[in-house]
Amino acid sequence: MPFDFLRRRKESAATPASTEARPKPAGSGAGLPFEAMTEDWRLVGRMLVDGRLSDSLNKREPIALADVQWAPMDGSERLAPAPGLKSVDPYDLVLVLAGEDSLPEMTEAERSAHKIHKVTYEVGLEIPPYRVVGTVQLYPGYEPLRLLDRSNEMFIAVVNATATMAGKAVSPPGTDVILVNRAYLRGVEQVDARTGERYEKLPGGSLGGAQWTDKTR
């Protein structure tokens, strides 16, 4: 397998992955286990960071790696050691699978606004060649379609999530969190997370009161 497998490196004809990125020195810890997917490859290993994966990824800086294995997403080969892959640019990662401890901590602003509760949405996200179905939490008035807008937050967390490619599951059962790279996000719709399908509009007219129109569009 070539070391110039990442899309950005293909386009720029850059040097091998082991020397192109210049990550900052790793933290003193043993690193955090991760499983990630590019457009064509699955990566498994450790990110040599301290703290939460989501925080490190959203810094948009190269991240040092260790004990990396990789395999094509099409399943044509099994995971194999990739000793030359020493770092990765977060931009090149489409999905990152992680545990609940990868979610970002509350900021001071969020703590001071604790009375404002986030709204939970069940969504289907199109991130070609993948589709992710799960739950996102957004502030009131911030509808799911706005995930397509530009943001300082590069990765959005989808909890109780499932990732598929061409209709076939590519995330392990019971995945707590899938961090989705918004740069690759091409479609957002509200769905029933149990089926992954859009909500069907109920028959009949309005009875008045508050309308959850966002689920019937």
C-alpha positions as CSV (number, residue, x, y, z in Angstrom):
1,M,0.0,0.0,0.0
2,P,1.4,3.4,-0.9
3,F,2.1,6.0,1.8
4,D,0.6,8.8,-0.4
5,F,-2.9,7.3,0.1
6,L,-4.6,10.4,1.5
7,R,-6.6,12.6,-0.8
8,R,-4.9,15.8,0.0
9,R,-1.5,14.2,-0.7
10,K,-2.6,12.7,-3.9
11,E,-3.7,16.1,-5.2
12,S,-0.5,17.9,-4.1
13,A,1.9,15.1,-5.0
14,A,3.4,15.6,-1.6
15,T,6.1,13.6,0.2
16,P,5.3,10.4,2.0
17,A,3.0,10.6,5.0
18,S,5.8,9.7,7.4
19,T,7.6,13.0,6.7
20,E,5.0,15.4,5.2
21,A,3.1,16.5,8.3
22,R,5.0,18.1,11.2
23,P,3.0,17.4,14.3
24,K,3.7,19.1,17.6
25,P,5.4,16.9,20.2
26,A,3.1,14.3,21.6
27,G,1.8,14.5,25.1
28,S,3.3,12.4,27.9
29,G,0.4,9.9,27.9
30,A,0.1,6.7,26.0
31,G,-2.3,8.3,23.5
32,L,-5.9,7.6,22.7
33,P,-7.1,4.6,20.7
34,F,-8.9,5.5,17.5
35,E,-10.4,4.1,14.4
36,A,-10.8,6.4,11.4
37,M,-11.8,6.3,7.8
38,T,-10.6,8.3,4.8
39,E,-12.4,8.1,1.5
40,D,-10.6,4.8,0.7
41,W,-8.9,3.6,3.8
42,R,-9.5,2.4,7.4
43,L,-6.9,3.4,10.0
44,V,-6.6,1.9,13.5
45,G,-4.1,2.9,16.1
46,R,-3.3,5.5,18.7
47,M,-3.3,9.3,18.5
48,L,-0.5,10.7,20.7
49,V,-2.5,13.5,22.3
50,D,-3.6,14.5,25.8
51,G,-7.3,15.2,26.4
52,R,-10.2,14.4,24.1
53,L,-10.0,13.3,20.5
54,S,-12.6,15.9,19.4
55,D,-10.6,18.8,20.9
56,S,-7.4,17.6,19.2
57,L,-9.1,17.1,15.8
58,N,-10.7,20.5,15.9
59,K,-7.4,22.2,16.3
60,R,-6.8,21.4,12.6
61,E,-3.1,20.6,13.3
62,P,-1.2,17.4,12.3
63,I,-1.5,14.7,15.0
64,A,1.2,12.2,15.8
65,L,0.2,8.5,15.5
66,A,1.5,5.2,16.9
67,D,0.8,1.5,16.3
68,V,-1.1,2.2,13.1
69,Q,-2.7,-0.5,11.0
70,W,-4.6,0.1,7.8
71,A,-6.7,-1.6,5.2
72,P,-8.8,-0.6,2.1
73,M,-12.4,0.2,2.9
74,D,-13.5,-2.2,0.2
75,G,-12.5,-5.1,2.3
76,S,-10.1,-6.4,-0.3
77,E,-7.3,-6.7,2.3
78,R,-7.0,-7.2,6.0
79,L,-5.6,-4.7,8.4
80,A,-1.8,-4.6,8.1
81,P,0.9,-2.7,10.1
82,A,1.7,0.8,8.7
83,P,5.0,1.6,10.5
84,G,5.8,4.5,8.2
85,L,2.5,6.3,9.0
86,K,3.6,8.6,11.9
87,S,1.1,11.5,11.6
88,V,-2.1,12.6,10.0
89,D,-3.8,15.8,9.0
90,P,-7.3,15.9,10.5
91,Y,-8.6,17.2,7.2
92,D,-7.8,13.9,5.6
93,L,-10.0,12.0,8.0
94,V,-13.7,11.7,7.0
95,L,-15.0,9.8,10.0
96,V,-13.4,9.1,13.4
97,L,-15.0,6.4,15.7
98,A,-14.5,6.9,19.4
99,G,-15.9,6.4,22.8
100,E,-18.0,8.9,24.9
101,D,-14.8,10.2,26.5
102,S,-13.9,11.7,23.1
103,L,-16.8,14.3,23.4
104,P,-15.7,17.9,24.1
105,E,-16.1,19.2,27.6
106,M,-18.4,22.1,28.3
107,T,-16.9,25.5,27.8
108,E,-17.2,28.3,30.4
109,A,-19.8,30.0,28.1
110,E,-21.8,26.8,28.0
111,R,-21.6,26.4,31.8
112,S,-22.8,30.0,32.3
113,A,-25.7,29.3,29.9
114,H,-26.7,26.0,31.6
115,K,-30.3,27.0,31.5
116,I,-30.3,26.8,27.7
117,H,-30.7,23.1,26.9
118,K,-29.6,21.7,23.6
119,V,-32.2,20.2,21.3
120,T,-31.7,16.5,20.2
121,Y,-32.2,15.6,16.5
122,E,-32.0,12.2,14.9
123,V,-30.3,12.7,11.6
124,G,-29.0,11.0,8.5
125,L,-25.7,12.6,7.2
126,E,-24.4,12.0,3.7
127,I,-20.6,12.0,3.7
128,P,-19.7,10.3,0.4
129,P,-19.0,7.4,0.3
130,Y,-20.5,7.1,3.8
131,R,-23.8,7.6,5.4
132,V,-24.0,8.2,9.2
133,V,-27.3,7.9,11.2
134,G,-27.5,8.9,14.8
135,T,-28.2,11.8,17.2
136,V,-26.8,15.3,17.3
137,Q,-27.4,18.0,19.9
138,L,-27.8,21.5,18.7
139,Y,-28.7,24.8,20.4
140,P,-32.3,26.0,20.0
141,G,-32.9,27.7,16.6
142,Y,-29.9,25.9,15.1
143,E,-31.6,23.5,12.7
144,P,-29.7,20.4,11.4
145,L,-29.3,21.8,7.9
146,R,-27.0,24.5,9.3
147,L,-24.4,21.7,9.8
148,L,-23.7,22.4,6.2
149,D,-22.6,26.0,7.0
150,R,-19.0,26.9,7.5
151,S,-17.9,26.6,11.1
152,N,-14.9,26.8,13.4
153,E,-15.9,23.4,14.6
154,M,-14.4,21.0,12.0
155,F,-15.8,17.8,13.5
156,I,-19.4,17.3,14.7
157,A,-20.2,14.5,17.2
158,V,-22.9,12.0,16.3
159,V,-23.9,9.7,19.2
160,N,-25.4,6.3,19.2
161,A,-24.3,6.3,15.5
162,T,-24.0,3.9,12.7
163,A,-21.9,4.4,9.6
164,T,-22.6,2.6,6.3
165,M,-21.0,2.5,2.9
166,A,-23.1,1.3,-0.1
167,G,-25.7,0.0,2.4
168,K,-23.1,-2.1,4.4
169,A,-22.2,-1.3,8.0
170,V,-18.6,-0.1,8.4
171,S,-18.8,0.9,12.1
172,P,-18.7,-1.8,14.9
173,P,-22.0,-2.4,16.7
174,G,-22.4,-0.3,19.8
175,T,-20.2,2.6,18.6
176,D,-20.7,5.5,21.1
177,V,-19.6,8.4,19.0
178,I,-18.7,9.1,15.3
179,L,-16.9,12.3,14.7
180,V,-17.9,13.6,11.3
181,N,-15.7,15.9,9.3
182,R,-18.0,18.7,8.2
183,A,-15.7,19.5,5.2
184,Y,-17.0,16.3,3.6
185,L,-20.6,16.7,4.6
186,R,-22.9,16.9,1.5
187,G,-26.4,16.2,2.9
188,V,-28.4,16.4,6.1
189,E,-31.9,15.1,6.8
190,Q,-34.0,14.3,9.9
191,V,-34.7,10.7,10.2
192,D,-36.0,8.0,12.5
193,A,-32.8,6.7,14.0
194,R,-34.3,3.3,14.4
195,T,-34.9,2.9,10.7
196,G,-32.6,5.5,9.2
197,E,-35.5,6.7,7.0
198,R,-37.1,10.1,6.9
199,Y,-40.1,10.8,9.1
200,E,-43.4,10.4,7.2
201,K,-45.8,13.3,7.3
202,L,-48.8,12.4,9.4
203,P,-52.3,12.6,7.7
204,G,-54.8,15.3,8.8
205,G,-54.6,19.0,9.5
206,S,-53.1,21.0,12.3
207,L,-54.7,21.0,15.7
208,G,-53.0,24.3,16.6
209,G,-50.2,24.9,19.1
210,A,-46.5,24.5,18.5
211,Q,-45.6,22.8,15.3
212,W,-42.6,20.5,14.9
213,T,-42.4,21.4,11.2
214,D,-38.7,20.6,11.0
215,K,-39.6,16.9,11.2
216,T,-42.1,16.9,8.3
217,R,-40.3,18.9,5.7
